[in-house]
Amino acid sequence: MFDKIPENYYYEGIGWLGALLFLVSYAFLITGQWKSTQAIYHMFNLLGGIFLVINTCYFGSWSATFINAVWALIALYGLFKDKHLNFF
């Protein structure tokens, strides 16, 4: 069944999932359900950024790849800064 789905549909789906993760994290932040220091907020942004990097690389949108990669790195920094990831 899945072998009949065109390859670009997978990358399109990954992009939509990334966009959804960004929107959910922002909506929950603005409505006060999440705080910007919570791990889940950072994780949604990190995963959203990674998914959108995959999508934009596939479709060759290099400026969008750049901004999403930076967004993901900022989220990763937030995880370290707020002590959700601590390897030391």
Secondary structure, 3 states (H helix, E strand, C coil): CHHHCCHHHHHHHHHHHHHHHHHHHHHHHHCCCCCCCCHHHHHHHHHHHHHHHHHHHHHCCHHHHHHHHHHHHHHHHHHHHCCCCCCC
